[in-house]
Amino acid sequence: MSDAIKHECGIALIRLLKPLEYYKKKYGTAFYAVNKMYLMMEKQHNRGQDGAGIATIKFDMQAGERYIARVRSAEKQPIQDIFDQINSRIQGVLDAHPEEHDNLDFLKKQIPYLGELMLGHVRYGTFGQNSIESVHPFLRQNNWMHRNLIVAGNFNMTNVQEMFNELVRIGQHPKAMSDTVTVMERIGHFLDDAVAKLYKDAKREGYNKREASSIIAERLDVARILRKAAKNWDGGYAMAGLIGHGDAFVLRDPAGIRPAYYYKDDEIVVVASERPAIQTVFNVKKEHIHEIEPGQALIVKKSGAFALEQVLEATEKKACSFERIYFSRGSDEDIYKERKALGRYVFNRVYDAIGGDLINSVFSYIPNTAETSFLGMISEAQTRLNAFKKAQILAKGGSLSEAELDELLMVRPRIEKVAIKDAKLRTFITQDSSRDDLVAHVYDITYGSVKTTDNLVIIDDSIVRGTTLKKSILRMLDRLHPKQIVVVSSAPQIRYPDCYGIDMARLEDFIAFKAAVELHKERGTEEVLNKVYSKCLASLDKEAKQVTNYVKEIYNPFSNEELELKIAELLRPQDMKAPVKILFQTIEDLHRACPDNKGDWYFTGDYPTPGGHKVVNRAFVNYYEGNRSRAY
């Protein structure tokens, strides 16, 4: 994605099912969980660079002994920073007490992160300041062990205001109106309520106050708490939590928008946002890793009892397709195949754009994340060339000389590395009047790789704003003097905001939206914008379930091809010499390539939750009124 957008957050949960002595004996270290957590977070580094944090719970500690530890960082290399801090604490204890290196009871008491339950988080904030207060995990503290709650997640809620108001109505005074705080406090409210009732039950049954603690831990119904807490949530989420006495959970939204995978054996339970992280870190086969299904909660009790509970009724599965196109690591077996398929399926449009002239066409990709879809596109180009060769051979029969045959067989797709990103340059770019000239040089080109008779085909994973294309990439590619430049997106046109975790909140940022508005202006149909504004404005006072996406009406008069032509016109710098075509994947081929991840609301406007429709209408109202605020 040449226009960088902020990624999804990532979660990592580790629950040891054996005593620490077991891991010390089998793996040679009592810090098995700490080491694995570091790897799990680094393997999901692509999901977060704004911040990172982990929290640990130790089991069976005595009163007065610290059993919860948390460390967070908002530094430039946050994962490295928190584990530097952890290692420093560990090494400090080991250096001070060399005689206790093998005394696990001593080490567990002295070292904060030597516990049985760990929750890690890598953050890529969608908005707000990048401060330590915004970094997960969040901690809700209480002197009652069972009322301590630690929460971290990959999520955005569309109805934060309503959730906040409900907390105020039941008597709480939340410290902030953010989705993280409101989610944690809502879970905490029902956790408090459940613990209080269980305590009363235990006392009525004759248990003393001290004995009641273990009874509460045993009887606490985590699924019931989550069912009550999440009843009115509207958003996409994979929500992970730890309860002070040792229960753990991960809850996935009813539409399966945000991903969550787990692995379990007799030693460990692991949850992560990406399957390859688990595969690589624990060296397990793909078939042994499972998805937490939509609306399900994975729950591990302090006793080690494991369950998958259907907490919320599942709706139609709309797993985020951007996970497959861009966010998740391409090392996942299925994602790798899907990205190749995206390149393969979009090739038909490329073939038409270059007039079938594969001989005089050069293929490349920008940025590096588009490499896998590029491989799929080249595979399909090779298939077309093979068909061309076959036709030539059959047409000429036995009249081909050996030299002619050799020449024909040597024809293959022309692949060149035409653009290289200069990462060093970006760090210098300022905000002054010379910025545009500097931005234009973010990419270097490989001179001599393209002839003046060549079509130059560049594939990108997606085109959001088109800013980098206009200010940098197209200008640089034009210096190669190709016959024409064809930029192809392996994703469809991004037309609508995301409100479930991706940093795509404003309609006016999307080049597809700008193109639609320009077409209305050119054709004298701007009244459509006024009508849509009126409908959107009126919808803001309605309940989300009564709202529809009126912004679709702005796009309805235009075909995909008409929008593509206008996008190319808007993005092509006036001083360029080469003509430019910009092509996008079709929705049908997106679904064909990614059959199990059909969440496509940013392309189609078909939001999987009622709150999504309200968000897109609010986004248009903000655009129309010149308000740069976020729509959620």
C-alpha positions as CSV (number, residue, x, y, z in Angstrom):
1,M,0.0,0.0,0.0
2,S,1.9,3.0,-1.2
3,D,-0.4,5.2,0.8
4,A,0.3,4.0,4.3
5,I,-2.6,3.5,6.6
6,K,-2.4,2.4,10.2
7,H,-2.8,-1.3,10.8
8,E,-4.8,-3.4,13.1
9,C,-3.7,-4.0,16.7
10,G,-2.6,-7.5,17.7
11,I,-3.2,-9.6,20.8
12,A,-1.2,-12.5,22.2
13,L,-2.4,-14.6,25.2
14,I,-0.4,-17.4,26.8
15,R,-1.8,-19.7,29.6
16,L,0.6,-22.2,31.1
17,L,-1.2,-25.4,32.0
18,K,1.7,-27.0,33.9
19,P,3.6,-25.8,37.0
20,L,6.7,-23.6,36.2
21,E,8.9,-26.5,37.3
22,Y,7.7,-28.5,34.3
23,Y,8.9,-25.9,31.8
24,K,12.2,-25.5,33.6
25,K,12.8,-29.2,33.4
26,K,11.6,-29.7,29.8
27,Y,12.7,-26.5,28.1
28,G,15.6,-25.5,30.4
29,T,14.1,-22.2,31.5
30,A,11.4,-21.0,33.9
31,F,11.0,-18.0,31.6
32,Y,9.4,-20.1,28.9
33,A,6.2,-18.0,28.8
34,V,8.2,-14.7,28.7
35,N,10.3,-15.9,25.8
36,K,7.3,-17.1,23.9
37,M,5.5,-13.9,24.5
38,Y,8.4,-11.9,23.1
39,L,8.3,-14.0,19.9
40,M,4.5,-13.8,19.6
41,M,4.6,-10.1,19.8
42,E,7.5,-9.7,17.4
43,K,5.8,-12.0,14.9
44,Q,2.9,-9.6,15.0
45,H,5.0,-6.5,14.9
46,N,3.4,-5.6,11.6
47,R,0.2,-5.0,13.5
48,G,1.5,-2.3,15.8
49,Q,4.3,0.2,16.0
50,D,2.7,2.9,18.2
51,G,2.9,1.0,21.5
52,A,3.2,-2.4,23.2
53,G,2.5,-3.8,26.5
54,I,2.2,-7.0,28.5
55,A,0.5,-8.0,31.8
56,T,1.2,-11.1,33.9
57,I,-0.8,-12.9,36.6
58,K,0.9,-15.2,39.1
59,F,-1.2,-18.0,40.6
60,D,-1.5,-18.9,44.3
61,M,0.4,-15.9,45.8
62,Q,0.0,-15.0,49.4
63,A,-1.7,-11.8,50.6
64,G,0.7,-9.0,50.4
65,E,2.7,-10.6,47.6
66,R,2.5,-8.9,44.2
67,Y,0.6,-11.2,41.7
68,I,-0.1,-8.7,38.9
69,A,2.6,-7.0,36.8
70,R,2.2,-4.8,33.8
71,V,4.7,-3.0,31.6
72,R,3.9,-0.7,28.6
73,S,5.8,1.4,26.2
74,A,5.1,4.1,23.6
75,E,8.7,4.4,22.5
76,K,9.8,4.1,18.9
77,Q,10.6,0.4,19.3
78,P,8.0,-0.5,22.0
79,I,8.3,-4.3,21.9
80,Q,12.1,-4.1,22.3
81,D,11.7,-1.5,25.0
82,I,9.3,-3.4,27.2
83,F,11.4,-6.6,27.0
84,D,14.5,-4.6,27.8
85,Q,12.8,-3.5,30.9
86,I,11.7,-7.1,31.7
87,N,15.1,-8.5,31.1
88,S,16.6,-5.8,33.3
89,R,14.3,-6.7,36.1
90,I,15.0,-10.4,35.7
91,Q,18.8,-9.9,35.5
92,G,18.8,-7.7,38.5
93,V,17.2,-10.3,40.7
94,L,19.5,-13.1,39.3
95,D,22.6,-10.9,39.8
96,A,21.6,-10.0,43.4
97,H,20.8,-13.6,44.3
98,P,23.0,-16.0,42.4
99,E,22.4,-18.7,45.0
100,E,18.7,-18.7,44.2
101,H,18.9,-19.3,40.4
102,D,17.2,-22.7,40.7
103,N,14.8,-21.7,43.5
104,L,11.5,-21.2,41.5
105,D,9.5,-20.3,44.6
106,F,12.0,-17.5,45.4
107,L,12.2,-16.3,41.8
108,K,8.4,-16.3,41.4
109,K,8.0,-14.0,44.4
110,Q,10.8,-11.7,43.3
111,I,10.4,-11.4,39.6
112,P,7.2,-9.7,38.4
113,Y,6.8,-11.4,35.0
114,L,7.4,-15.0,36.1
115,G,3.7,-16.1,36.0
116,E,1.3,-18.6,34.6
117,L,-0.9,-16.2,32.6
118,M,0.3,-13.5,30.2
119,L,-1.5,-11.1,27.9
120,G,0.4,-9.1,25.3
121,H,-0.7,-6.3,22.9
122,V,0.8,-4.4,20.0
123,R,-0.9,-1.1,19.2
124,Y,-1.5,0.8,16.1
125,G,-3.7,3.6,17.3
126,T,-6.4,4.7,14.9
127,F,-6.6,8.1,16.5
128,G,-5.7,10.1,19.6
129,Q,-2.3,10.8,21.0
130,N,0.4,8.2,21.1
131,S,0.9,8.3,24.8
132,I,1.5,5.6,27.4
133,E,-2.1,6.1,28.7
134,S,-3.4,4.8,25.3
135,V,-1.3,1.7,25.3
136,H,-2.9,-1.7,26.2
137,P,-3.3,-3.7,28.4
138,F,-5.6,-1.6,30.5
139,L,-5.9,-2.4,34.2
140,R,-8.9,-2.1,36.5
141,Q,-7.6,-2.6,40.1
142,N,-9.4,-3.7,43.2
143,N,-8.4,-5.2,46.6
144,W,-10.6,-8.1,45.8
145,M,-8.5,-10.5,43.7
146,H,-11.5,-11.5,41.6
147,R,-12.4,-7.9,40.7
148,N,-9.0,-7.1,39.2
149,L,-9.5,-6.9,35.4
150,I,-6.9,-6.6,32.6
151,V,-8.2,-5.9,29.1
152,A,-6.5,-5.6,25.7
153,G,-8.0,-5.9,22.3
154,N,-8.1,-5.3,18.6
155,F,-11.3,-3.3,18.2
156,N,-13.3,-0.2,17.6
157,M,-16.8,0.4,18.8
158,T,-19.3,2.5,16.8
159,N,-21.6,3.3,19.8
160,V,-19.1,4.6,22.4
161,Q,-21.4,7.4,23.4
162,E,-24.3,5.1,24.1
163,M,-22.1,2.7,26.1
164,F,-20.7,5.7,28.1
165,N,-24.2,7.0,28.8
166,E,-25.2,3.5,30.1
167,L,-22.3,3.4,32.5
168,V,-23.3,6.8,33.8
169,R,-26.9,5.7,34.1
170,I,-25.9,2.7,36.4
171,G,-24.0,5.0,38.6
172,Q,-20.4,4.8,37.3
173,H,-18.1,7.8,36.6
174,P,-15.8,6.7,33.8
175,K,-12.5,8.5,33.6
176,A,-12.7,8.9,29.8
177,M,-15.1,8.4,27.0
178,S,-13.0,6.0,24.9
179,D,-14.1,2.6,23.7
180,T,-11.3,0.9,25.6
181,V,-12.4,2.5,28.9
182,T,-16.1,1.9,28.4
183,V,-15.6,-1.7,27.4
184,M,-13.4,-2.4,30.4
185,E,-15.7,-0.7,32.8
186,R,-18.8,-2.5,31.4
187,I,-17.1,-5.9,31.8
188,G,-15.9,-4.7,35.2
189,H,-19.4,-3.7,36.3
190,F,-20.9,-7.2,35.6
191,L,-17.7,-8.8,37.1
192,D,-18.2,-6.9,40.3
193,D,-21.9,-7.8,40.4
194,A,-21.1,-11.5,39.9
195,V,-18.4,-11.6,42.5
196,A,-20.7,-9.9,45.1
197,K,-23.5,-12.4,44.5
198,L,-21.1,-15.4,44.7
199,Y,-19.7,-14.0,47.9
200,K,-23.2,-13.8,49.4
201,D,-24.0,-17.3,48.3
202,A,-20.8,-18.7,49.8
203,K,-21.5,-17.0,53.2
204,R,-25.0,-18.3,53.2
205,E,-23.6,-21.8,52.6
206,G,-21.5,-21.5,55.7
207,Y,-18.1,-20.6,54.2
208,N,-16.0,-18.0,56.0
209,K,-14.7,-15.0,54.2
210,R,-11.3,-16.5,53.4
211,E,-12.8,-19.8,52.1
212,A,-15.2,-17.8,49.9
213,S,-12.3,-16.7,47.7
214,S,-11.7,-20.1,46.2
215,I,-15.5,-20.7,45.9
216,I,-15.8,-17.5,43.9
217,A,-12.9,-18.5,41.6
218,E,-14.5,-21.9,40.9
219,R,-18.0,-20.7,40.3
220,L,-17.4,-17.4,38.4
221,D,-19.3,-17.7,35.1
222,V,-17.2,-15.7,32.7
223,A,-19.4,-16.4,29.7
224,R,-22.4,-15.0,31.6
225,I,-20.5,-11.8,32.5
226,L,-19.4,-11.4,28.9
227,R,-22.9,-12.0,27.6
228,K,-24.3,-9.2,29.7
229,A,-21.4,-6.8,29.1
230,A,-21.3,-7.2,25.3
231,K,-25.1,-7.3,24.8
232,N,-25.2,-3.8,23.1
233,W,-21.7,-3.6,21.7
234,D,-21.6,-2.5,18.1
235,G,-18.2,-2.9,16.4
236,G,-15.5,-5.3,15.4
237,Y,-13.5,-6.8,18.2
238,A,-11.2,-9.6,19.4
239,M,-11.3,-8.7,23.1
240,A,-8.9,-10.4,25.5
241,G,-9.1,-10.3,29.3
242,L,-7.5,-11.6,32.5
243,I,-9.2,-11.7,35.9
244,G,-7.1,-11.3,38.9
245,H,-7.5,-14.8,40.3
246,G,-6.5,-16.4,37.0
247,D,-9.4,-16.8,34.7
248,A,-8.8,-15.7,31.1
249,F,-11.0,-15.0,28.1
250,V,-11.0,-13.9,24.4
251,L,-14.3,-12.7,22.9
252,R,-14.8,-12.3,19.2
253,D,-17.5,-10.1,17.6
254,P,-20.7,-11.7,16.2
255,A,-19.7,-11.0,12.6
256,G,-16.1,-12.2,13.0
257,I,-14.8,-8.9,11.7
258,R,-11.6,-9.0,13.7
259,P,-9.5,-12.2,13.7
260,A,-8.5,-14.5,16.6
261,Y,-6.8,-17.9,16.5
262,Y,-6.0,-20.4,19.2
263,Y,-3.9,-23.5,19.9
264,K,-4.2,-25.8,22.8
265,D,-2.3,-28.9,24.0
266,D,-1.7,-30.4,27.5
267,E,1.0,-27.7,28.2
268,I,-0.4,-24.5,27.0
269,V,-3.3,-22.4,25.6
270,V,-2.3,-19.7,23.1
271,V,-4.3,-17.0,21.3
272,A,-3.1,-14.6,18.7
273,S,-4.5,-12.3,16.0
274,E,-2.6,-14.2,13.3
275,R,-2.2,-17.9,12.7
276,P,1.4,-17.8,11.5
277,A,2.5,-16.2,14.8
278,I,1.4,-19.4,16.6
279,Q,2.6,-21.7,13.9
280,T,6.1,-20.2,13.9
281,V,6.6,-19.7,17.7
282,F,5.3,-23.1,18.8
283,N,6.2,-25.0,15.6
284,V,2.7,-26.5,15.2
285,K,0.8,-27.5,12.0
286,K,-1.8,-25.3,10.5
287,E,-4.6,-27.9,11.1
288,H,-3.9,-27.8,14.9
289,I,-4.7,-24.1,15.1
290,H,-8.3,-23.0,15.1
291,E,-10.4,-19.8,14.7
292,I,-12.4,-18.5,17.6
293,E,-15.8,-18.4,15.8
294,P,-17.9,-15.3,15.5
295,G,-19.7,-14.5,18.8
296,Q,-17.6,-17.1,20.7
297,A,-15.6,-16.7,23.8
298,L,-12.6,-18.8,24.5
299,I,-12.4,-19.2,28.3
300,V,-9.7,-20.7,30.4
301,K,-10.6,-21.1,34.1
302,K,-8.0,-20.7,36.9
303,S,-8.3,-24.5,37.3
304,G,-7.2,-25.0,33.7
305,A,-10.6,-26.0,32.4
306,F,-11.0,-24.9,28.8
307,A,-14.2,-24.0,26.9
308,L,-15.5,-22.3,23.8
309,E,-18.8,-20.6,24.7
310,Q,-21.3,-19.1,22.3
311,V,-21.7,-15.8,24.1
312,L,-23.4,-13.8,21.4
313,E,-25.5,-15.0,18.5
314,A,-23.4,-15.1,15.4
315,T,-24.6,-13.0,12.4
316,E,-23.5,-13.5,8.8
317,K,-19.7,-13.8,8.9
318,K,-18.0,-10.7,7.5
319,A,-14.3,-11.2,8.4
320,C,-12.2,-8.3,7.3
321,S,-10.9,-8.8,3.7
322,F,-8.2,-6.2,4.3
323,E,-6.6,-8.8,6.6
324,R,-6.1,-10.9,3.6
325,I,-5.2,-8.1,1.1
326,Y,-2.7,-6.3,3.3
327,F,-2.7,-6.4,7.2
328,S,-1.9,-10.0,8.1
329,R,1.5,-11.6,7.4
330,G,1.7,-13.2,4.0
331,S,3.4,-16.2,5.5
332,D,0.0,-17.7,6.3
333,E,-0.6,-20.5,3.8
334,D,-4.1,-19.4,2.9
335,I,-3.4,-15.7,2.8
336,Y,-0.4,-16.3,0.5
337,K,-2.7,-18.2,-1.9
338,E,-5.4,-15.6,-1.7
339,R,-3.0,-12.7,-2.5
340,K,-1.7,-14.6,-5.5
341,A,-5.3,-15.2,-6.6
342,L,-6.0,-11.4,-6.3
343,G,-3.1,-10.7,-8.7
344,R,-4.2,-13.5,-11.0
345,Y,-7.8,-12.5,-11.2
346,V,-7.1,-8.8,-11.9
347,F,-4.8,-9.7,-14.8
348,N,-7.7,-9.8,-17.3
349,R,-8.2,-6.1,-16.8
350,V,-4.5,-5.5,-17.3
351,Y,-4.4,-7.5,-20.5
352,D,-7.2,-5.4,-21.9
353,A,-5.5,-2.2,-20.8
354,I,-2.2,-3.0,-22.7
355,G,-4.1,-4.2,-25.7
356,G,-2.8,-7.8,-25.2
357,D,0.7,-6.7,-26.0
358,L,2.7,-8.8,-23.5
359,I,5.8,-8.6,-25.6
360,N,6.2,-4.9,-25.1
361,S,5.1,-4.7,-21.5
362,V,7.2,-4.5,-18.3
363,F,5.7,-5.6,-15.0
364,S,6.6,-4.5,-11.5
365,Y,5.1,-3.8,-8.1
366,I,5.1,-1.0,-5.4
367,P,5.4,-1.4,-2.5
368,N,7.0,-4.6,-1.3
369,T,3.8,-5.8,0.3
370,A,2.3,-6.1,-3.2
371,E,4.9,-8.7,-4.2
372,T,2.7,-11.7,-3.6
373,S,-0.2,-10.4,-5.7
374,F,2.5,-9.5,-8.3
375,L,3.5,-13.1,-8.4
376,G,-0.1,-14.1,-9.1
377,M,-0.4,-11.5,-11.9
378,I,2.9,-12.7,-13.5
379,S,1.7,-16.3,-13.3
380,E,-1.4,-15.4,-15.3
381,A,0.7,-13.4,-17.8
382,Q,2.9,-16.5,-18.3
383,T,-0.2,-18.6,-18.9
384,R,-1.3,-16.1,-21.6
385,L,2.1,-16.2,-23.2
386,N,2.2,-19.9,-23.2
387,A,-1.2,-19.9,-25.0
388,F,0.4,-17.4,-27.5
389,K,3.4,-19.7,-28.1
390,K,1.2,-22.7,-28.6
391,A,-0.9,-20.9,-31.1
392,Q,2.2,-19.8,-33.0
393,I,3.7,-23.3,-33.1
394,L,0.4,-24.9,-34.2
395,A,-0.1,-22.2,-36.9
396,K,3.2,-22.7,-38.5
397,G,3.3,-26.5,-38.1
398,G,6.7,-27.9,-38.9
399,S,7.9,-24.7,-40.7
400,L,9.5,-23.2,-37.7
401,S,13.3,-23.3,-37.7
402,E,15.2,-24.3,-34.6
403,A,16.3,-20.7,-34.1
404,E,12.8,-19.4,-34.5
405,L,11.5,-22.0,-32.1
406,D,14.2,-21.1,-29.5
407,E,13.3,-17.4,-29.9
408,L,9.6,-18.1,-29.4
409,L,10.2,-20.3,-26.3
410,M,12.4,-17.6,-24.8
411,V,9.5,-15.2,-24.7
412,R,8.4,-14.7,-21.1
413,P,6.8,-11.8,-19.0
414,R,9.3,-9.0,-18.6
415,I,9.8,-8.4,-14.9
416,E,11.9,-5.5,-13.6
417,K,12.5,-3.8,-10.2
418,V,11.6,-0.4,-11.5
419,A,11.2,1.5,-8.2
420,I,13.0,1.3,-4.9
421,K,11.9,3.1,-1.8
422,D,14.4,5.4,-0.2
423,A,13.6,4.9,3.5
424,K,16.3,7.3,4.7
425,L,14.9,10.2,2.7
426,R,11.5,10.1,4.4
427,T,12.9,10.8,7.8
428,F,14.2,14.2,6.6
429,I,11.0,15.5,4.8
430,T,9.7,18.7,6.4
431,Q,6.4,20.5,6.3
432,D,7.6,23.6,4.4
433,S,7.0,24.6,0.8
434,S,9.7,22.4,-0.5
435,R,7.9,19.2,0.8
436,D,6.3,18.2,-2.4
437,D,9.6,18.3,-4.3
438,L,11.2,16.1,-1.6
439,V,8.3,13.7,-1.5
440,A,8.7,13.2,-5.3
441,H,12.0,11.6,-4.5
442,V,10.9,9.1,-1.9
443,Y,11.2,6.4,-4.6
444,D,14.3,5.8,-6.8
445,I,13.9,4.3,-10.2
446,T,16.0,1.8,-12.2
447,Y,17.0,3.7,-15.3
448,G,17.2,1.7,-18.5
449,S,14.7,-0.9,-17.3
450,V,11.9,0.3,-19.6
451,K,11.9,1.2,-23.3
452,T,9.9,4.0,-24.9
453,T,7.8,1.4,-26.7
454,D,6.8,-0.4,-23.5
455,N,3.7,-0.4,-21.4
456,L,4.8,-0.2,-17.7
457,V,2.4,-2.1,-15.4
458,I,2.7,-1.5,-11.7
459,I,0.6,-3.4,-9.1
460,D,-0.2,-2.1,-5.6
461,D,-2.2,-3.9,-2.9
462,S,-4.6,-1.0,-2.7
463,I,-5.1,2.7,-3.5
464,V,-6.6,4.7,-0.7
465,R,-5.8,8.4,-1.1
466,G,-3.5,8.2,-4.1
467,T,-1.3,10.9,-2.6
468,T,1.9,9.0,-2.9
469,L,1.0,8.0,-6.5
470,K,0.4,11.6,-7.5
471,K,3.3,13.3,-5.6
472,S,6.0,10.7,-6.0
473,I,5.5,7.4,-7.8
474,L,3.9,8.5,-11.1
475,R,6.4,11.4,-11.5
476,M,9.3,9.1,-10.9
477,L,8.0,6.4,-13.2
478,D,7.5,9.0,-15.9
479,R,11.3,9.5,-16.0
480,L,11.6,6.0,-17.6
481,H,9.6,7.4,-20.6
482,P,7.2,4.4,-21.1
483,K,4.5,4.4,-23.7
484,Q,1.9,4.3,-21.0
485,I,1.7,3.6,-17.2
486,V,-0.9,1.2,-15.9
487,V,-1.3,1.1,-12.1
488,V,-3.4,-1.8,-10.9
489,S,-4.8,-2.2,-7.4
490,S,-5.3,-5.8,-6.2
491,A,-8.1,-4.4,-4.0
492,P,-11.4,-2.8,-5.2
493,Q,-12.0,1.0,-5.0
494,I,-12.1,2.1,-1.3
495,R,-15.3,4.2,-1.2
496,Y,-16.4,4.2,2.5
497,P,-14.9,4.7,5.9
498,D,-13.9,1.8,8.1
499,C,-15.2,2.0,11.7
500,Y,-14.0,-1.3,13.1
501,G,-10.2,-0.7,13.6
502,I,-8.6,0.5,10.4
503,D,-7.5,4.2,10.2
504,M,-9.8,5.1,7.3
505,A,-12.3,7.5,8.8
506,R,-12.9,10.4,6.5
507,L,-14.7,10.2,3.1
508,E,-12.8,13.2,1.7
509,D,-9.5,11.2,2.0
510,F,-10.6,8.6,-0.5
511,I,-9.6,9.2,-4.1
512,A,-12.7,7.3,-5.2
513,F,-15.0,9.6,-3.3
514,K,-13.2,12.7,-4.8
515,A,-13.7,11.2,-8.2
516,A,-17.4,10.7,-7.7
517,V,-17.8,14.3,-6.4
518,E,-15.9,15.7,-9.4
519,L,-18.1,13.7,-11.8
520,H,-21.2,15.1,-10.2
521,K,-19.8,18.6,-10.6
522,E,-18.9,18.1,-14.3
523,R,-22.3,16.7,-15.1
524,G,-24.3,19.2,-13.2
525,T,-25.8,16.7,-10.7
526,E,-24.4,18.3,-7.5
527,E,-28.0,18.3,-6.2
528,V,-27.4,14.6,-5.4
529,L,-24.9,15.7,-2.8
530,N,-27.4,18.1,-1.2
531,K,-30.1,15.4,-1.0
532,V,-27.7,12.9,0.5
533,Y,-26.7,15.4,3.1
534,S,-30.3,16.0,4.1
535,K,-30.9,12.2,4.4
536,C,-27.7,11.6,6.3
537,L,-28.3,14.6,8.7
538,A,-31.8,13.3,9.5
539,S,-30.5,9.8,10.1
540,L,-28.2,10.9,12.9
541,D,-31.1,11.3,15.3
542,K,-32.4,7.8,14.6
543,E,-31.5,4.5,16.2
544,A,-28.8,2.7,14.3
545,K,-31.1,-0.2,13.4
546,Q,-33.3,2.2,11.5
547,V,-30.5,3.7,9.4
548,T,-29.3,2.9,5.9
549,N,-26.2,3.9,4.0
550,Y,-27.3,6.9,2.0
551,V,-23.7,7.7,0.7
552,K,-24.2,4.9,-1.8
553,E,-26.4,7.2,-3.8
554,I,-23.3,9.3,-4.6
555,Y,-21.7,6.4,-6.4
556,N,-24.8,4.9,-8.0
557,P,-24.8,7.0,-11.2
558,F,-21.3,5.9,-12.2
559,S,-19.7,2.7,-13.4
560,N,-16.5,1.4,-12.0
561,E,-14.8,2.3,-15.3
562,E,-16.0,5.9,-15.2
563,L,-14.6,6.3,-11.7
564,E,-11.3,4.8,-12.8
565,L,-11.0,7.3,-15.6
566,K,-11.6,10.2,-13.3
567,I,-9.3,8.8,-10.6
568,A,-6.5,8.5,-13.2
569,E,-7.2,12.1,-14.3
570,L,-7.1,13.4,-10.7
571,L,-3.9,11.6,-9.8
572,R,-1.9,12.2,-13.0
573,P,0.4,15.2,-12.5
574,Q,-0.1,17.8,-15.2
575,D,3.5,17.9,-16.2
576,M,3.7,14.1,-16.9
577,K,4.3,12.9,-20.4
578,A,3.1,9.3,-20.3
579,P,-0.6,8.6,-20.2
580,V,-1.9,6.8,-17.1
581,K,-4.5,4.2,-16.5
582,I,-5.6,3.1,-13.1
583,L,-7.4,-0.2,-12.6
584,F,-9.1,-1.8,-9.6
585,Q,-10.0,-5.3,-8.6
586,T,-13.7,-6.2,-9.0
587,I,-15.8,-7.1,-5.9
588,E,-16.7,-10.4,-7.5
589,D,-13.0,-11.4,-8.0
590,L,-12.2,-10.2,-4.4
591,H,-14.7,-12.7,-3.1
592,R,-13.5,-15.4,-5.4
593,A,-10.0,-14.9,-4.1
594,C,-10.9,-14.6,-0.4
595,P,-14.0,-16.8,-0.1
596,D,-13.9,-16.9,3.7
597,N,-13.3,-13.2,4.4
598,K,-16.2,-11.4,2.8
599,G,-16.1,-8.3,4.9
600,D,-16.1,-5.6,2.2
601,W,-17.9,-2.6,3.7
602,Y,-15.1,-0.2,2.7
603,F,-15.6,-1.2,-0.9
604,T,-19.4,-1.8,-1.0
605,G,-20.8,0.2,1.8
606,D,-22.5,-2.9,3.2
607,Y,-21.6,-2.6,6.9
608,P,-21.9,-5.7,9.0
609,T,-23.4,-3.8,12.0
610,P,-26.1,-1.2,12.3
611,G,-23.6,1.3,13.7
612,G,-21.6,1.2,10.6
613,H,-24.4,2.8,8.5
614,K,-24.7,5.5,11.1
615,V,-20.9,6.1,10.9
616,V,-20.8,6.5,7.2
617,N,-23.7,8.9,7.2
618,R,-22.0,11.0,9.9
619,A,-18.8,10.9,7.9
620,F,-20.7,12.5,4.9
621,V,-22.3,15.1,7.2
622,N,-18.8,16.0,8.5
623,Y,-17.5,16.2,4.9
624,Y,-20.4,18.4,3.7
625,E,-20.0,20.8,6.7
626,G,-16.3,21.0,6.3
627,N,-15.8,19.3,9.7
628,R,-12.5,17.2,9.9
629,S,-13.7,15.4,13.0
630,R,-13.8,11.6,13.0
631,A,-17.2,10.0,12.4
632,Y,-16.9,7.6,15.4
